[in-house]
């Protein structure tokens, strides 16, 4: 899951490079930070923590992924990506979200 979230972050970064220049420090920066935060929180929570603490960081990952999805909606509404690309990125996020949620549930 950590590896998948790393790769998803790179995909989001690549997509953000296609946004207009005026979005560089706005929506592009926001979506990149949120996507990177998914893997970063998984990594941080997995190191020497209790299950409760790890679960808290997994929750942060889920919130970050929800932020990515919201940014994707904004990106699609602004027509920076096609509907097909949105659907692909959304589906990938949905699958990752389910995996992360299953991990969190296994910690209880």
Phi and psi restraints in degrees (value plus and minus 20) as a CYANA .aco file:
   2 UNK   PHI     -79.7   -39.7
   2 UNK   PSI     -65.1   -25.1
   3 UNK   PHI     -82.6   -42.6
   3 UNK   PSI     -62.9   -22.9
   4 UNK   PHI     -82.6   -42.6
   4 UNK   PSI     -61.6   -21.6
   5 UNK   PHI     -88.7   -48.7
   5 UNK   PSI     -53.0   -13.0
   6 UNK   PHI     -82.0   -42.0
   6 UNK   PSI     -67.7   -27.7
   7 UNK   PHI     -84.7   -44.7
   7 UNK   PSI     -59.0   -19.0
   8 UNK   PHI     -83.1   -43.1
   8 UNK   PSI     -60.7   -20.7
   9 UNK   PHI     -79.4   -39.4
   9 UNK   PSI     -59.5   -19.5
  10 UNK   PHI     -88.5   -48.5
  10 UNK   PSI     -57.1   -17.1
  11 UNK   PHI     -82.5   -42.5
  11 UNK   PSI     -65.4   -25.4
  12 UNK   PHI     -82.8   -42.8
  12 UNK   PSI     -60.5   -20.5
  13 UNK   PHI     -79.9   -39.9
  13 UNK   PSI     -66.1   -26.1
  14 UNK   PHI     -80.7   -40.7
  14 UNK   PSI     -61.8   -21.8
  15 UNK   PHI     -83.2   -43.2
  15 UNK   PSI     -61.3   -21.3
  16 UNK   PHI     -83.9   -43.9
  16 UNK   PSI     -43.7    -3.7
  17 UNK   PHI     -87.1   -47.1
  17 UNK   PSI     -36.2     3.8
  18 UNK   PHI    -110.6   -70.6
  18 UNK   PSI     -26.6    13.4
  19 UNK   PHI     -89.5   -49.5
  19 UNK   PSI     136.8   176.8
  20 UNK   PHI     -79.3   -39.3
  20 UNK   PSI     132.7   172.7
  21 UNK   PHI     -76.7   -36.7
  21 UNK   PSI     -55.2   -15.2
  22 UNK   PHI     -89.2   -49.2
  22 UNK   PSI     -31.8     8.2
  23 UNK   PHI    -113.2   -73.2
  23 UNK   PSI     -23.4    16.6
  24 UNK   PHI     -72.3   -32.3
  24 UNK   PSI     -63.6   -23.6
  25 UNK   PHI    -122.4   -82.4
  25 UNK   PSI     -10.1    29.9
  26 UNK   PHI    -136.1   -96.1
  26 UNK   PSI    -119.3   -79.3
  27 UNK   PHI     -85.7   -45.7
  27 UNK   PSI     -59.6   -19.6
  28 UNK   PHI     -81.5   -41.5
  28 UNK   PSI     -67.5   -27.5
  29 UNK   PHI     -81.5   -41.5
  29 UNK   PSI     -62.3   -22.3
  30 UNK   PHI     -83.0   -43.0
  30 UNK   PSI     -67.2   -27.2
  31 UNK   PHI     -90.4   -50.4
  31 UNK   PSI     -55.5   -15.5
  32 UNK   PHI     -84.8   -44.8
  32 UNK   PSI     -67.0   -27.0
  33 UNK   PHI     -81.1   -41.1
  33 UNK   PSI     -63.5   -23.5
  34 UNK   PHI     -85.3   -45.3
  34 UNK   PSI     -63.7   -23.7
  35 UNK   PHI     -85.1   -45.1
  35 UNK   PSI     -61.7   -21.7
  36 UNK   PHI     -85.2   -45.2
  36 UNK   PSI     -53.3   -13.3
  37 UNK   PHI     -84.1   -44.1
  37 UNK   PSI     -46.0    -6.0
  38 UNK   PHI     -80.3   -40.3
  38 UNK   PSI     -75.6   -35.6
  39 UNK   PHI     -88.6   -48.6
  39 UNK   PSI     -57.9   -17.9
  40 UNK   PHI     -82.4   -42.4
  40 UNK   PSI     -59.9   -19.9
  41 UNK   PHI     -92.1   -52.1
  41 UNK   PSI     -55.2   -15.2
  42 UNK   PHI     -81.6   -41.6
  42 UNK   PSI     -66.3   -26.3
  43 UNK   PHI     -83.7   -43.7
  43 UNK   PSI     -67.8   -27.8
  44 UNK   PHI     -82.5   -42.5
  44 UNK   PSI     -60.9   -20.9
  45 UNK   PHI     -92.9   -52.9
  45 UNK   PSI     -41.8    -1.8
  46 UNK   PHI    -102.5   -62.5
  46 UNK   PSI     -30.0    10.0
  47 UNK   PHI    -115.9   -75.9
  47 UNK   PSI      85.0   125.0
  48 UNK   PHI      40.3    80.3
  48 UNK   PSI       8.7    48.7
  49 UNK   PHI    -126.4   -86.4
  49 UNK   PSI     142.6   182.6
  50 UNK   PHI     -92.8   -52.8
  50 UNK   PSI     145.8   185.8
  51 UNK   PHI     -79.6   -39.6
  51 UNK   PSI     -58.5   -18.5
  52 UNK   PHI     -83.8   -43.8
  52 UNK   PSI     -62.7   -22.7
  53 UNK   PHI     -87.9   -47.9
  53 UNK   PSI     -63.0   -23.0
  54 UNK   PHI     -80.4   -40.4
  54 UNK   PSI     -62.4   -22.4
  55 UNK   PHI     -79.8   -39.8
  55 UNK   PSI     -56.0   -16.0
  56 UNK   PHI     -83.8   -43.8
  56 UNK   PSI     -64.3   -24.3
  57 UNK   PHI     -88.4   -48.4
  57 UNK   PSI     -54.7   -14.7
  58 UNK   PHI     -82.0   -42.0
  58 UNK   PSI     -58.6   -18.6
  59 UNK   PHI     -80.6   -40.6
  59 UNK   PSI     -59.4   -19.4
  60 UNK   PHI     -83.0   -43.0
  60 UNK   PSI     -58.4   -18.4
  61 UNK   PHI     -82.8   -42.8
  61 UNK   PSI     -62.9   -22.9
  62 UNK   PHI     -82.2   -42.2
  62 UNK   PSI     -63.2   -23.2
  63 UNK   PHI     -83.1   -43.1
  63 UNK   PSI     -60.1   -20.1
  64 UNK   PHI     -84.0   -44.0
  64 UNK   PSI     -60.1   -20.1
  65 UNK   PHI     -86.2   -46.2
  65 UNK   PSI     -56.5   -16.5
  66 UNK   PHI     -83.0   -43.0
  66 UNK   PSI     -56.2   -16.2
  67 UNK   PHI     -86.2   -46.2
  67 UNK   PSI     -61.0   -21.0
  68 UNK   PHI     -78.7   -38.7
  68 UNK   PSI     -66.1   -26.1
  69 UNK   PHI     -81.3   -41.3
  69 UNK   PSI     -62.4   -22.4
  70 UNK   PHI     -82.5   -42.5
  70 UNK   PSI     -61.7   -21.7
  71 UNK   PHI     -83.0   -43.0
  71 UNK   PSI     -58.1   -18.1
  72 UNK   PHI     -80.9   -40.9
  72 UNK   PSI     -60.2   -20.2
  73 UNK   PHI     -81.1   -41.1
  73 UNK   PSI     -63.5   -23.5
  74 UNK   PHI     -82.5   -42.5
  74 UNK   PSI     -63.0   -23.0
  75 UNK   PHI     -82.4   -42.4
  75 UNK   PSI     -62.5   -22.5
  76 UNK   PHI     -89.6   -49.6
  76 UNK   PSI     -60.6   -20.6
  77 UNK   PHI     -82.8   -42.8
  77 UNK   PSI     -53.4   -13.4
  78 UNK   PHI    -104.3   -64.3
  78 UNK   PSI     -18.9    21.1
  79 UNK   PHI      43.9    83.9
  79 UNK   PSI      13.8    53.8
  80 UNK   PHI    -103.8   -63.8
  80 UNK   PSI     -39.7     0.3
  81 UNK   PHI    -155.1  -115.1
  81 UNK   PSI     137.9   177.9
  82 UNK   PHI     -96.4   -56.4
  82 UNK   PSI     145.9   185.9
  83 UNK   PHI     -82.9   -42.9
  83 UNK   PSI     -57.6   -17.6
  84 UNK   PHI     -84.2   -44.2
  84 UNK   PSI     -63.1   -23.1
  85 UNK   PHI     -86.5   -46.5
  85 UNK   PSI     -61.5   -21.5
  86 UNK   PHI     -76.6   -36.6
  86 UNK   PSI     -68.5   -28.5
  87 UNK   PHI     -78.8   -38.8
  87 UNK   PSI     -63.0   -23.0
  88 UNK   PHI     -83.6   -43.6
  88 UNK   PSI     -67.6   -27.6
  89 UNK   PHI     -87.1   -47.1
  89 UNK   PSI     -57.6   -17.6
  90 UNK   PHI     -85.0   -45.0
  90 UNK   PSI     -65.8   -25.8
  91 UNK   PHI     -80.9   -40.9
  91 UNK   PSI     -61.7   -21.7
  92 UNK   PHI     -82.2   -42.2
  92 UNK   PSI     -61.9   -21.9
  93 UNK   PHI     -85.3   -45.3
  93 UNK   PSI     -60.8   -20.8
  94 UNK   PHI     -82.7   -42.7
  94 UNK   PSI     -64.4   -24.4
  95 UNK   PHI     -84.1   -44.1
  95 UNK   PSI     -63.3   -23.3
  96 UNK   PHI     -83.7   -43.7
  96 UNK   PSI     -61.3   -21.3
  97 UNK   PHI     -79.5   -39.5
  97 UNK   PSI     -64.0   -24.0
  98 UNK   PHI     -82.9   -42.9
  98 UNK   PSI     -60.1   -20.1
  99 UNK   PHI     -85.7   -45.7
  99 UNK   PSI     -63.3   -23.3
 100 UNK   PHI     -86.8   -46.8
 100 UNK   PSI     -61.5   -21.5
 101 UNK   PHI     -83.2   -43.2
 101 UNK   PSI     -58.6   -18.6
 102 UNK   PHI     -84.1   -44.1
 102 UNK   PSI     -59.7   -19.7
 103 UNK   PHI     -82.4   -42.4
 103 UNK   PSI     -65.8   -25.8
 104 UNK   PHI     -79.8   -39.8
 104 UNK   PSI     -62.9   -22.9
 105 UNK   PHI     -85.0   -45.0
 105 UNK   PSI     -50.7   -10.7
 106 UNK   PHI     -92.9   -52.9
 106 UNK   PSI     -36.3     3.7
 107 UNK   PHI    -103.3   -63.3
 107 UNK   PSI     -32.1     7.9
